[in-house]
Amino acid sequence: MDPTIDPCVDFYNYACGKWINNSVNLNYPSWNVLYETNMKAHDKIVNVILKVINGDSSIPLNRGERAAVELFNQCTDMNKLRTIGLNTWLRFVEELGGWMRELKQDVPSVPLHLSILNAYNYTVFPLFGVDVDVNYFDSKTHIITIYEQLPLLLNPSLYQSKVPVTAEMILNKQGPEVTSLLQETGEEMATLLGFDRNSLAVREMISKMIELEWMITTTGARQYSHGNEDYEVVSIAELQAIAPVLNWKFFLSSLIGEPIRSDEKIALKGGKEWLAKFARILLEYMKSEERLSVVRNYIKWKTLFFHLAYVKPKCRNGYLWSVVEIYSGPPHLRKEFCIMRASGIFPLSLPSVLRKIDGTERARELPSHFRSYPDKMDDERAMEIEGDRISTELFWSMVFGAGAVYREKIEKLRKPVDPRAWVDSRPALSSTPIHNYERNLVQLPYDIVSSPFADIDLLDFASMGTIIGHEITHAFDEQGKSHGPTGNLGQKWWSLESRKKFQEREACYIEQYARLTGSNDEAEARVSLYENIADNVGLEVAFKAWNAHGRRTFRKLAGLSLNEQQLFFLGYAQGWCALKSNRQRGVHMLEEKRQVRLVIGALQNSAEFASAFSCPLDSPMNPQRKCVLW
């Protein structure tokens, strides 16, 4: 903290100033207590994994836990990975049927649905995703769900352009910057497969694939944050009419592994409109074999590109390998990449290793609607089954392991929803808590209940307590209002009068956070509205909870003259002190401002904060007008 700054003028820099100015962050694009907690949890499990690998651990492990340890070993054995180089990936290319073979020889035409299913076999969803998920309209049942996919570079906003982008524009470097990067990336991948990157035919084929990616991405309807999400359930016949680009009954039966019933219902995440637009694009490409070959090669490009994340050739120069790091992470974060991938493939076994080390007492104390690790971690048989996901080489362990996870999700189709099952969109080893609307469940990943984020009791309430309050509050945001007490979408459980009053109070937050942006930009404030409200309510309920339950266990901190109320708010703010590396400060400026607004905005609305620090009325941290939801 920087005590030279008046806490009633700028509490963020009062709480964080010296730490930001005196700390050196060389290895991470950004750093705060939450990241530190995440890294410490990872360090803990890495240390034990290394003991197991080196034969220095006496902790008994089951078959699944040993497989999880072995995957981490394969993932971090850089000498072996460099020795293997591209050899396994090149064999994978052949198994997939090659890439752009039309440019070298005549090849038989492959039906589009087979090209898509082939990519699905390797857990790559190149054009659209198909999953089995909770039915938003009936949260006790599962339903086949179709949703749009992310582009190669994962961020759809990079593809924005004021004019339609064509293959010719891309070839002549007249398209958006992202298309030039993709062209370079595609040409470099082509050289790995023996193509001449200077060949006009090669360059044209790649530019046509990028044009297709741009068209699919810019006609999508992807929704972000906690805004309204279009969600519709249709019959197989309706799906066929909306998108007559595939025989959907045949395609889905082939994917699921059982005949799809004539009355089968299909959920469309994002609604009908994006799928209809997507289908019109593909129908145009299906009018000629030449254009259809562009689609097939695009599918293979995404499949091959995704799996480059699992190889480490000795030479990794050029744009291609820089872009691959979007998936594999930079070299200095290799252990973190390996832990997260292992956690995804072994969602029970790897957290179980950590639980054996760290104990579960704190996690077990959480209420029943808060989860910090999967209940099935107590199921030895389930972990034994996970043991089958390991292979003799990292590449195939990743490929087949991810396939087993996907198959497990698909097999839920005819099964009822377990309300206590882990929400598998986030691994247990992560730092991202979520509110699941369909199950009315808050999921706190194992990492977040660890030190230093969850430490002494006062800081538990100020840090983890505010996050719990934040996530609960999402039950009342725009999506939460639409789900109702049972979790079912479409339940009108709010009266019109309640909605009107809620919107009136929302307007206060929009105005306040627009001012905090420095530009009075209400559009930006509307985008982050429900996150901002959740920050405010989370702080308020955590402070009340601490006053009611936590103060009896409070221990004074040596060397600080602050009283316990002041320490609570200091602990809250310091949980969000953010340090950016020099090379990332410009890139992540908006994110950095979000951290500041997270602290300042909520504290400006807290009468308890103003009282604790005796802030004069109308001082920057104690404005007369405060936004209060309840």
N, C-alpha and C positions, 0 to 999 in steps of 0.2 A: 504494500500500500504506500501511497504518497501523502503523508500527513500535512504537507505544505499546501495541499489543495483543500479548499473549503468543501466539505461534503454536501452542503446545501446548494452549491453551485454546479458541481460536476462529480457526482458520486462514482461514476465509472472510473475516472482517472484517479480519484481519491483511493478507490479500492485496488486498482490495477496498475497505476502509473509507473511505479518503480519496477515492478516485475516486467512490464512490457519494455521499458527503456534499458534495463540492465540484463535481461536474459538474452541468450544467443540460441537461435533455433536454426540448425544447419541441415537437419535430416528430414524434417516434415514440412509440408506446405502450410500447415497451420497447427496450432497447439493450444490446448486448454486443459482444465482439470479433467474433463470428460474423456479427452483423448488419452491423458496420462493414466486414468483409471483403466481404460481399455488396454493400453500398452502394458501396464503392470500385470493385469490378468493374463495377457498373452505371455509375458516373460515368465510368469509363474508356471504356466503349463509347458512352455518350451524347456525350462530347466528340468522339469520332471521327465518330459519325453526324452531329453538327452541322457538322463540317468538310466532310463529303460533301455535306450539304444546301446549305451556303453556297458550295460550289465551291472550298474551300480544301484539299482532300485530293488527294494524288497516288496514293493506294493504289488499285490496279486492283480493281474489283469485278465479279463475274459477275452474270448476270440475277437469280438468286435473292437474292444479297446486296443488290442495288439495290432489289429489291422489299421486303426486310425493312427497309431504311432508309426507304423510302417509307411503309411502314405506321407506323413510329414517327413520322414527320413528320405523317401524318394524325392520329395519336392525340394529339399534343401541340399541334396547331394550334387553340388554344382559340377564336380569333377566328372561324375558319371553322365550327367546331362550334356556336358560339353563333348564328351567322348561319343555319345549317341548322335549328337548334332541334329541334323535334319532327316536322318535316315528313316526313323519311324514315321515322321510326318509325310515323307515322300511315298512310303508304302501305303499310308492312309490315302493319299491322293489317288493312287492306283485303285485302291479298294473302292473309292468313291466314283471311279470311272473317268478320272482325269479332269482337266479344266481347259476350256476353249479348244477341245480336240477338233472341232469343225474347221479350225484354221489350218490343220495339218492333214486331215484325212476325212473321208466320208464316214459319218457315224449314223447308226440307226436312230430314228426318232423315238424319244421316250415320252410317254404320256406325262402331263404336268403333275398329276396327282402322285405318280410314282417318284418323281424328283423331290416333291415336298416330303413324302413319307420317308424317303431315304435320308433326308436331312434330319427329320424327327428321330430316326434311329440313333443319331448321334447327339440328341438333345439340343439341336439348333432349330429355331423356328424362324425361317428366313423371311416369310411373307406375312404371316399372321400366326398368332399363338392359339393353341387349343389346350385346355386344361380341364380338370374336374375340380370344381370349387363349391363352396357353400352357396346355395340358392338364396339370393338377397331377398326374394319374396317369401321364402319358406326356409328359415335358417336352421331347420332340423334335417334338411335333406341336401344331397349333393346334386349338381347339375353340370352337364358339359358346357363349358364356357369358351367362347371365341373372343379374342381381343387383338388389338393391333400391336405390332412389334416395333421395337426401337431400331433406328438405322445403325449402320456400321460404327459411327462415331458416338452413338448412344444419346446425343443431345439434339433433339429435333430443331431447337431454336437456331442452330448453326446453319440450317438449310434455308433460311428465309431469303427470299429474293423478291424484288419489286416487279420483275418480269419473268415469264416462263423460261425455264432453263432447258436448253437443247443439247444433244450430244455434240453438235458442231461448236456451240459456244464453249463447252467444256474442253474440247480438243484444242481450241484456240485461246484457252485461258481467259475467257470472257465471262465465265460464270462466277458465282459466289466463291469466296476464298476456299471454302470447304471442298468444293469440287476439284480444285487444283490439287489439294492435298490428297484427295482420294485417287486422282489420276496418277500421281507419283507413287502412291502406295500400291495401286494395282499393277503398275508397270514393274515395280521392284519385285512384287510377288511373281509376276510372269517370268522374270529372269531366273528365279529360283527353280522354275520348271522347264528351263531350257529355251524359252522364247526370246526372240530379239526384241527388246523394248523399243527399238527405233522403227520396227515394222509398222507401217500405217494400218494394216489390218488388225494387229494386236492393239494398237492405241485406240482405234475406232471401236473395237468390241468393248474395251474397258470404259470408254466414254459413254457408250450406249447403256452399259450396266449402271453407271452413275446417274444417267438421266432417269432410268427406271427408279433407282433409289430416291432421287429427288422428288419424283412424281408421287410415289407412295407416301413418303414422309410428309410432304406439304399438303396432302389431301386428308391427312389423319385428323382425329378428333381427340387426341390425348389430353386428358385433364390433369391438372396438378393440384397439390396442396389439398385443402378440405373444401373445395368448391363443389358445385353440383356435378354429379357424374351421371351421364346418360346410361341407363341400364334397361334392357328390354329382353323379354323372354318370348321366343317364337317357336313355332312347330317346324319340323323338318321341311314340310311343304313350303312354308313361308320363307324359310332360309334359302331354299332352292330358287324361289322367285326373286328374292332380294339380291342374291349373288349366284347367277347361273353359270359360274365359271368352273365349277366342279360338280360331280355327282356326290353331293354331300352325304347321302346315306351310305354309299359305298365307301367313301373316304373315311368317315368317322367310324364305321364298322371295322375297317382295316386297322385304324389307329387304336381303337379301344380293345380290339381283340375279341369282340362278340357282336352278333347282329344288333343293329340299332332298331328299336321298335318304331313302327309307323307313327305312334303317338308321342315319340320322344320329344321332350322340350329342350331347347337350346338357348342359353343365355348369351346375349351380345353385350359385352362390356364396352361402353362407348356408344351404344345405340346402333340403329340401322344405317344411318346416313353415311358414316365412314366406310362401312362394309360395301354398300352399294357403289360408292365412288371407287373404292379399291377394285371391285369386280369389273367395273367399266374399263379401268386401265388395263387389266389383264386380258379382257375380251378383245381389246384392240391388238394386243401382242399375239393373241392366238390366231389371228387372221392369216398369218404367214409363218412358214417353218423358220424363216430367217429371224423374224422377231421373237418367235418362241424360244429359239436357241439363246437369245439374250437373257430371257427369264431363267432358263435352266442354268446358264453359267453364273448368273447373279446368285442363285440359290447355292451353288457350289462355292462361289467366292466367299459368301458369309460363313459357310460351314468350314472351309479351309482356314479362313482368317481367324475365326474364333479359336481354333485348335492350335494355332501358332503360339498361344499363351502358354502351352505346355512344353515347349522346346526351348533349348538354350544353345544355339550354335556358337562356335568360337567367335565368328565375325557377326556383329549385330549393328552395322552401320546403316545409315539412310533413314528415310521417312517411315518405311514399313515398320521397323522395330520400335521407333518412337510411338507410333500409333498403337502397336500391339501392347505397349505398356498401359494403355487405358484398361486393358483386361488383366494383365499380369502384374501391374504395379512396377515401380522403379526398383532397381537392384537392392537399394538399401532397405526396402520394405519387404524383402522376400519372405522373411519369417511370418510377417503379418498376412501376406497373401496365402501362404501355405496353411496357416491356422484357419483362415476363413474358408478356404476351399475344403479343407478336411472337415470342418464343422458342417459344411453343407452336405457332404457325402456321408458323413458319420454323425448325423444330428443327435443321436443318443450316446454313442460310444465316446466321442471326444469330450463333450461336457462331463460325461461320467468320470473321465480321468481327472478333470479339474475338481470335480466334487469330492473325489477320494482324497485329494490333497488338501482342499480348503474347507471342507465341511459344508453342511447345508443348513445349519441352524438358523441363520438370518433369513435365508430364502423361505424356509418352512414357516416362519412367523408371519408371512404375508397373508392377507385375507384370501378367501377362496377365489375371488374374481381377479386376483393378481397372480400372474405366473412369472417365475424367474428361471425355471428350467422345465423341460418336458417331464410329465408324470411317468411316461414310459421308460425313463431312465432307471426305474426300479424293475423293469422287465428284462431279465437276463436272456430269455429266448429271443426277444427282439434284437438285442445287441449281437447275439450269435448269428442271426440272419445278416446283419450288417457286415459281419466278417467276410461274407462272400464277395464284397465289393472291391477287394484289393486284387491287383494283378502284379506281374513281375516287373513291370515298368511303369513309370509315372504316367506317360501318355495314355496308356490303356486303363490304368487305374482311374484316371480322371474321366475318360470317355465312358467306360462301363459303369463306374460309380454314379455318375450323373444320370445315366440311363436308368439305373435301378431306382434312384430317388423319384424320377419322373414316372416310372411304371407303378411305383407304390401309390402315387397320387391318383393316377388313372384308375387304379383298382378300387378306389373309394366310391365309384359311381353308384352302385346299388346299396351302399351302406349308409346307415344313419350318421349324422354328425355327432361326434363326441364333444359336448360343450366345454370339456376341460382339455381337449387336445391342443398341442402346441400349434400356434398359427405359423405355418411353415414358410411364410414369405420372409421371415427373418431367422437366422440361426441363433441358437442360444448364446453363442459367443459373439456378441456384437455390442455396440454402444447405442443402439437405436431402439428406444421404447416405442410401442404402438398402442393405439386404441382400436380394437376390432369391433366395428359397428354390429356385425351380424351376430356375434356372441356376447355382446356387452362385456367385453373382456379387455383388461389392460395387461399388456405383456411387457415385463421388465426383464430384458436379457440379463443373463448371469453376471456379465461384466459390470453392469451398472450398480450392483449392490456390493461392490468391492471397494476397498480403500484405494485412493484417498477421497473419491467422490462420496462414498458412504463411510463416515469415520466416527467421530465422537457424536453423541446424541444430538447436540445442537446443530451440527452440520448435516446430520442425517435429515432433519426436518428442513433445513435451509436449502439443501441441494436435492437429495432424492425426494424429499417431501414435496417440493415445488414441482418436480417432474410428474409425480403421481397425480397431484392436483391438476396439472396441465393436461394430462391424458384423460382424466375423468371429464374435464370440461369439454372435450371434443364431442361428448354425448349430446351437447347442446349447440354444436355448430351447424352449418347448413346441411351437411350430410346426416349428422346425428338427429336433427329435428325430423328427418324423413324416415328414420328406422324404428323408433318406438321401443317400448320396454322389452319386447320379445326379440328385438333385433331385426324383425322383418321390415323390408323396405316398403314404403307407401302407406304406412300406418299414420293416420292424421291424429296424433296424440297431443298436438298443441292447438289451442283455440285460436281463432283469428285475432282476438284481442291480445292474447299472449304474444303472438308473432309480431303484431304491430308495435307493442311496447318494447319488445326485444330489439326490433329494427331501429326504433328511436334511440335506444341506448347504444346500439352499434355505431350510430352516426358520430357520437362523441369520440369513439376510438379512431374512426377514420380521420376526423379533423386533427386529433392530437398527433397521430403517427405521420400524417402528411406534413405537419409542421416539423417533426423530428427528422424528416428526410432532408430538410434544408431547402426544399424546392416547392413545398406545399402541393406535392404530387399525390392527389387523392387516388389515382389509378393504382399506384404502387401500394398505397395503404389498404386498398380494397383487396388486393391479391393476398396480402399477409394478414387480413383482418382476424381470421379465426385463430391463427397462431398467436397474434398479439393479445387477443382476449384470453386465450388459454394461459399465456404467461402471467397476465394480471390476476386471474382467478386462482391459478396455481400458487402464486405467492401469498395471496390472502388466506387461502384455506390452510396452507402449510404453517403460517404464522399462528393462526387460531389453534391448529392442532398442537403446535409446540407449547403454546400457553396452557392448553388443557392437559397435555400428557407428558411433555418433554422437560419442562422446567425443573421438575423434582429431581432429575438426574443430571442437571447442568453442573459442569465443573469449570471454574474460571481458568482462563488461559494466562499463563505466566508472561509478564512483560507487556501486557496490553491493559490500558486503563479503561477500555470500553466496557460498558455494562452489557448485560446479557441480551437486551433488545438490540442494541447497536451491533453486537457481534453476530446476531442472527442475520441482519441485513448485509453486513460485511461478508458473511459466509455465502449468502445468496449471490452477491455480485461477483465474488472471486471465483465462483464456479463457472463464470462465463468470461473471465479474462482471456483474451485471444491474442496469440502471438503468431504473426505470419513471417515466413521466411522472406528475405529481401526480394527474391525473384518472383514471389507470389503476391506481394502486396498490391500491385496494380491489378492483377488478374482477379483477385478475390476481394476487391474493395467493397463491393456490395454486400458480400457475406460479412466482412468486418463491421460495416455499419449496422448490419442486423444484430450483431452481438451487443453493440453499444445501445441500440434502441431497446433490445430485450431487457436490459438492466434499467436504463433511464426511464423508459415508458411506464413500466410496472411500478417503479418506486415513486414516480410523480403522482400516481393515483392512490398511493398508500398514506392514509392519515396516520397510521401507526409508525411508519418510517419518519414522517415529518415530526411527530412527537418525540420519537427516540433521539433525534439529532437536533431538536429545538430549532427547526428551520423556520425562518420568518415567512409569514404569508406572502405569496407572490414572489418568493425567491425561485430561481430556476427549478429546484427540486420540490417545491411546494406551491404549485399554482393554485389559485383560488378555485378554479373549475376543475373538478376531478371526475374522471369517467368511472362509474360504478355500475356493475351489471345487476347485482342483487343487493 
